[in-house]
Amino acid sequence: MDLHTLDDCINGLKKARDVCSSQLDIGALKELDGAIARLEMLREHPRNTAEAAMLTVRVLQGIAAVVRITTDLSDFL
């Protein structure tokens, strides 16, 4: 994962966390914060591609959770 993509993922997750933090439960927030922290660590100290691939999957799962929550909220409105 190149640094530009990594920065975009980190910034996107931070924005999603800030916007949806009131709708997320503690577990989801901790998972999201953990993924952000690991991505920032990966940006500071590049590691092997296997760890980057694992983090990519976790980031996509986090984004999917945020999309699911916002979609559920729009159904209620």
C-alpha positions as CSV (number, residue, x, y, z in Angstrom):
1,M,0.0,0.0,0.0
2,D,1.6,3.3,-1.0
3,L,1.7,6.3,1.4
4,H,-0.9,8.3,-0.5
5,T,-3.5,5.5,-0.3
6,L,-2.6,4.9,3.3
7,D,-3.1,8.6,4.2
8,D,-6.4,8.6,2.4
9,C,-7.6,5.5,4.3
10,I,-6.5,7.1,7.7
11,N,-8.2,10.4,6.9
12,G,-11.4,8.7,5.7
13,L,-11.6,6.5,8.8
14,K,-11.0,9.5,11.1
15,K,-13.8,11.5,9.3
16,A,-16.2,8.5,9.5
17,R,-15.4,8.0,13.2
18,D,-16.0,11.7,13.9
19,V,-19.3,11.8,12.0
20,C,-20.7,8.5,13.2
21,S,-19.2,8.3,16.7
22,S,-22.6,8.9,18.4
23,Q,-24.2,6.0,16.5
24,L,-21.4,3.5,17.1
25,D,-21.1,1.3,20.1
26,I,-18.0,1.1,22.3
27,G,-16.8,-2.1,20.6
28,A,-17.1,-0.6,17.1
29,L,-15.3,2.6,18.2
30,K,-12.5,0.6,19.8
31,E,-12.1,-1.5,16.6
32,L,-12.1,1.6,14.4
33,D,-9.5,3.4,16.7
34,G,-7.4,0.2,16.6
35,A,-7.4,0.1,12.8
36,I,-6.5,3.8,12.6
37,A,-3.7,3.3,15.1
38,R,-2.3,0.3,13.2
39,L,-2.5,2.2,9.9
40,E,-0.7,5.1,11.4
41,M,2.0,2.8,12.7
42,L,2.3,1.2,9.3
43,R,2.7,4.7,7.8
44,E,5.5,5.5,10.3
45,H,7.2,2.1,10.1
46,P,6.5,0.3,6.9
47,R,6.3,-3.5,7.3
48,N,5.7,-6.5,5.2
49,T,2.9,-6.7,2.7
50,A,1.1,-9.5,4.6
51,E,0.4,-7.1,7.5
52,A,-0.7,-4.4,5.0
53,A,-3.1,-6.8,3.3
54,M,-4.6,-7.7,6.7
55,L,-5.0,-4.1,7.6
56,T,-6.6,-3.4,4.3
57,V,-9.3,-6.0,5.1
58,R,-9.9,-4.5,8.5
59,V,-10.2,-1.0,7.0
60,L,-12.8,-2.3,4.5
61,Q,-14.7,-4.0,7.4
62,G,-14.7,-0.7,9.3
63,I,-16.0,1.2,6.3
64,A,-18.6,-1.5,5.7
65,A,-19.8,-1.1,9.4
66,V,-20.0,2.7,9.1
67,V,-22.0,2.4,5.8
68,R,-24.3,-0.2,7.3
69,I,-25.0,2.1,10.3
70,T,-25.6,5.1,8.2
71,T,-27.8,3.2,5.8
72,D,-29.8,1.8,8.8
73,L,-30.3,5.3,10.1
74,S,-31.5,6.6,6.8
75,D,-34.1,3.9,6.7
76,F,-35.5,5.1,10.0
77,L,-35.6,8.7,8.9
